[in-house]
Amino acid sequence: MSAAALILVRHAAPVIEPDAPPPTWRLSAAGREAALALAGRLAAFAPAAVAASPEPKALETAEIIAAQLGLAVSQDPGFAEHRRPDLKFGSRDDFESAMAAFFADPAQPFLGGESGDEAHDRFAAALARHAARPLLVATHGTVLSLYLSRRLNLDPFDLWKSLALPEAFVLDADGWLLARVTAA
């Protein structure tokens, strides 16, 4: 089996605050517990470094995992979620419909923010800035789906819908998927 090179982690479950923008949400108590459980399952992949989106839910996920591994966390705005400042909190069905349209046409700017292509390229550039391997990155579902779907030839919307909170994708140096790891 190949060695791990990238460990890409979707953040743990946040406290959803409908009146606050999602980039400000922090982890829930259950999210903190799940991040701790995931840390135990990721130790076998021996991350050498940890980086994270500066958004609280991803940064807290990274800090919990890094603490269990004896590592520090570096923040990188390139790992932030897809920028969509005009997104309003609404029903799950409305959000999923909007996301299906977004993933179907990633070249188009979305809800006052980045296109999917721009978010993907920002994320890929951030990965290239971090030389340590295996690198563990705590990030977000949409940008993670954009990146992984292109590497693994998956449908990005189906991947996005299937993601757990938290979940890790372990890739080797050639970009092949070695493992998909959840906290459970």
NUGU-285636 format. One line per field, with one value per residue (C-alpha): residue in one letter; residue number from 1; x, y, z. Coordinates in steps of 0.02 Angstrom, whole numbers, plus 32768, in hexadecimal, padded with zeros to 4 digits. Last residue first. Example, Ala and Ser with C-alpha at 12.3 -4.5 7.8 and 13.67 -1.06 7.14 Angstrom:
% NUGU-285636
code (S / A)
pos (2 / 1)
X (82AC / 8267)
Y (7FCB / 7F1F)
Z (8165 / 8186)
***
This chain:
% NUGU-285636
code (A / A / T / V / R / A / L / L / W / G / D / A / D / L / V / F / A / E / P / L / A / L / S / K / W / L / D / F / P / D / L / N / L / R / R / S / L / Y / L / S / L / V / T / G / H / T / A / V / L / L / P / R / A / A / H / R / A / L / A / A / A / F / R / D / H / A / E / D / G / S / E / G / G / L / F / P / Q / A / P / D / A / F / F / A / A / M / A / S / E / F / D / D / R / S / G / F / K / L / D / P / R / R / H / E / A / F / G / P / D / Q / S / V / A / L / G / L / Q / A / A / I / I / E / A / T / E / L / A / K / P / E / P / S / A / A / V / A / A / P / A / F / A / A / L / R / G / A / L / A / L / A / A / E / R / G / A / A / S / L / R / W / T / P / P / P / A / D / P / E / I / V / P / A / A / H / R / V / L / I / L / A / A / A / S / M)
pos (184 / 183 / 182 / 181 / 180 / 179 / 178 / 177 / 176 / 175 / 174 / 173 / 172 / 171 / 170 / 169 / 168 / 167 / 166 / 165 / 164 / 163 / 162 / 161 / 160 / 159 / 158 / 157 / 156 / 155 / 154 / 153 / 152 / 151 / 150 / 149 / 148 / 147 / 146 / 145 / 144 / 143 / 142 / 141 / 140 / 139 / 138 / 137 / 136 / 135 / 134 / 133 / 132 / 131 / 130 / 129 / 128 / 127 / 126 / 125 / 124 / 123 / 122 / 121 / 120 / 119 / 118 / 117 / 116 / 115 / 114 / 113 / 112 / 111 / 110 / 109 / 108 / 107 / 106 / 105 / 104 / 103 / 102 / 101 / 100 / 99 / 98 / 97 / 96 / 95 / 94 / 93 / 92 / 91 / 90 / 89 / 88 / 87 / 86 / 85 / 84 / 83 / 82 / 81 / 80 / 79 / 78 / 77 / 76 / 75 / 74 / 73 / 72 / 71 / 70 / 69 / 68 / 67 / 66 / 65 / 64 / 63 / 62 / 61 / 60 / 59 / 58 / 57 / 56 / 55 / 54 / 53 / 52 / 51 / 50 / 49 / 48 / 47 / 46 / 45 / 44 / 43 / 42 / 41 / 40 / 39 / 38 / 37 / 36 / 35 / 34 / 33 / 32 / 31 / 30 / 29 / 28 / 27 / 26 / 25 / 24 / 23 / 22 / 21 / 20 / 19 / 18 / 17 / 16 / 15 / 14 / 13 / 12 / 11 / 10 / 9 / 8 / 7 / 6 / 5 / 4 / 3 / 2 / 1)
X (7C91 / 7D07 / 7D0E / 7D9D / 7DA4 / 7E42 / 7ECF / 7E88 / 7F05 / 7F54 / 7FFF / 804D / 7FC7 / 7F1E / 7EC1 / 7E11 / 7DD4 / 7D25 / 7CD9 / 7C45 / 7C1C / 7C20 / 7BA4 / 7B4C / 7BF2 / 7C28 / 7B84 / 7B96 / 7C4B / 7C2F / 7CD0 / 7D6B / 7DE1 / 7E4B / 7DC2 / 7D3F / 7DBE / 7DDD / 7D2B / 7CEC / 7D6C / 7D3A / 7C84 / 7C9B / 7D14 / 7DC9 / 7E3F / 7EE1 / 7F55 / 7FFB / 805A / 80C4 / 810C / 8118 / 8085 / 8075 / 8039 / 7FA1 / 7F74 / 7F7F / 7F07 / 7E8B / 7E91 / 7E7E / 7DE5 / 7D95 / 7DB1 / 7D69 / 7CD2 / 7CB1 / 7CD3 / 7C5A / 7BB8 / 7B4A / 7BB0 / 7C29 / 7C18 / 7CA2 / 7C65 / 7BC5 / 7B73 / 7BC4 / 7B6E / 7AC6 / 7AC9 / 7AFF / 7A68 / 79F3 / 7A48 / 7A32 / 797A / 795C / 79BB / 794B / 7992 / 7A2A / 7A58 / 7AEE / 7B20 / 7BD3 / 7BFD / 7CB7 / 7CDD / 7D1B / 7DC5 / 7E60 / 7EB6 / 7EA3 / 7F32 / 7F41 / 7FD1 / 7FA9 / 8029 / 8048 / 8047 / 7FD1 / 7F41 / 7F58 / 7F58 / 7EAD / 7E5C / 7EB2 / 7E7F / 7DC7 / 7DD0 / 7E1A / 7D95 / 7D02 / 7D56 / 7D7A / 7E37 / 7E40 / 7EBB / 7F6A / 7FB5 / 8064 / 80BF / 8022 / 8042 / 7FBB / 7F9D / 7F6D / 7ED5 / 7E5E / 7E87 / 7E72 / 7DC6 / 7D8C / 7DC7 / 7D70 / 7CD1 / 7CD6 / 7CEF / 7C60 / 7BEE / 7C14 / 7BEE / 7C7A / 7C7B / 7C1E / 7C6B / 7C7C / 7BC3 / 7B87 / 7B24 / 7A66 / 7A47 / 7AC8 / 7AF3 / 7B66 / 7BEB / 7C04 / 7CB7 / 7D22 / 7D43 / 7DF0 / 7E6D / 7EFC / 7F81 / 8020 / 7FF1 / 8066 / 803E / 8000)
Y (8144 / 81D7 / 81BE / 8186 / 8175 / 8118 / 8108 / 8179 / 8192 / 823E / 8202 / 822B / 81C4 / 8205 / 81F6 / 823F / 8271 / 8289 / 82F8 / 8313 / 8296 / 82B6 / 825E / 82F9 / 8347 / 82A8 / 82A0 / 8358 / 8344 / 82AB / 824A / 8242 / 822D / 82C8 / 8336 / 82FD / 8312 / 83CB / 8405 / 8394 / 83DC / 848D / 8463 / 83FF / 846A / 8463 / 8410 / 83E4 / 8357 / 8355 / 82B1 / 8302 / 83AE / 8421 / 8494 / 851A / 8499 / 8471 / 852A / 8531 / 849D / 84F5 / 8598 / 8538 / 84DA / 857A / 85D2 / 853E / 8537 / 85ED / 8666 / 86DC / 873C / 86A2 / 863B / 8673 / 85FE / 8585 / 84FE / 84DE / 843D / 8450 / 84F7 / 84BB / 8427 / 849D / 850E / 8479 / 8437 / 84E0 / 84EA / 843A / 845C / 84F1 / 859F / 85FD / 867E / 866E / 871A / 870B / 866D / 864B / 8591 / 855E / 8590 / 8526 / 85B3 / 861D / 85B9 / 859D / 8538 / 84B9 / 8471 / 83B8 / 833F / 82C6 / 82D8 / 8395 / 8396 / 8341 / 83BC / 8451 / 841A / 840A / 84B3 / 8501 / 84B3 / 84F0 / 8597 / 85CC / 85E4 / 854E / 84D2 / 848C / 83F8 / 83B1 / 830A / 829F / 81ED / 818C / 811F / 81BB / 81D6 / 8163 / 81B4 / 8261 / 822E / 820A / 82B5 / 8309 / 82A9 / 82E6 / 839B / 838A / 8344 / 83DC / 844B / 8499 / 8553 / 85B3 / 8654 / 861E / 85E9 / 869F / 86BB / 86C7 / 860F / 85D7 / 8522 / 84DF / 8489 / 83D2 / 839E / 83E5 / 838A / 8340 / 8329 / 82B6 / 82C9 / 8264 / 81BA / 812B / 80AE / 8000)
Z (82AA / 8290 / 81D6 / 8165 / 80A8 / 807D / 7FFE / 7F77 / 7EEB / 7ED8 / 7EA0 / 7F49 / 7FA2 / 7FD7 / 807D / 807D / 8129 / 816F / 81F5 / 81DD / 8154 / 8099 / 8027 / 7FE5 / 7FB1 / 7F57 / 7EF8 / 7EC9 / 7E93 / 7E24 / 7E38 / 7DCA / 7E5E / 7E4B / 7E02 / 7E80 / 7F0B / 7EEF / 7ED4 / 7F5F / 7FD9 / 7FA7 / 7FCA / 8069 / 80CB / 8107 / 8181 / 8127 / 815D / 8100 / 80F1 / 80B5 / 80D7 / 803F / 8060 / 7FD9 / 7F58 / 7FC4 / 7FC6 / 7F08 / 7EFC / 7F70 / 7F0D / 7E69 / 7EAA / 7EEA / 7E43 / 7DE2 / 7E54 / 7E2D / 7EB8 / 7F0A / 7EF6 / 7EFF / 7E84 / 7DFD / 7D66 / 7D31 / 7DA9 / 7D46 / 7D84 / 7E30 / 7E4A / 7E09 / 7E81 / 7F0C / 7EF0 / 7EF4 / 7F92 / 7FE7 / 7FB9 / 7FF9 / 809C / 80BD / 80CD / 8109 / 8086 / 8012 / 7FD3 / 8013 / 7FB1 / 7FC6 / 7FB8 / 8063 / 80A3 / 807B / 801D / 80B9 / 8106 / 81C1 / 8208 / 828E / 8308 / 831F / 83B2 / 835A / 83D5 / 83D6 / 8318 / 8310 / 8389 / 8338 / 8289 / 82B9 / 8310 / 8272 / 8205 / 826F / 8293 / 81DE / 81CC / 8157 / 8199 / 8192 / 81EE / 81D7 / 81DA / 81D8 / 8212 / 81B1 / 824A / 82AE / 823E / 829F / 8346 / 82FD / 82BA / 836C / 83A6 / 8313 / 833F / 83F3 / 83BA / 833F / 83C6 / 8432 / 839D / 8338 / 8312 / 828C / 824A / 8193 / 8199 / 81AA / 8248 / 8258 / 8233 / 82B4 / 8292 / 831A / 82B5 / 8287 / 8263 / 81D8 / 8135 / 813E / 80B1 / 80DE / 805A / 803D / 8085 / 805E / 7FD6 / 8000)
***
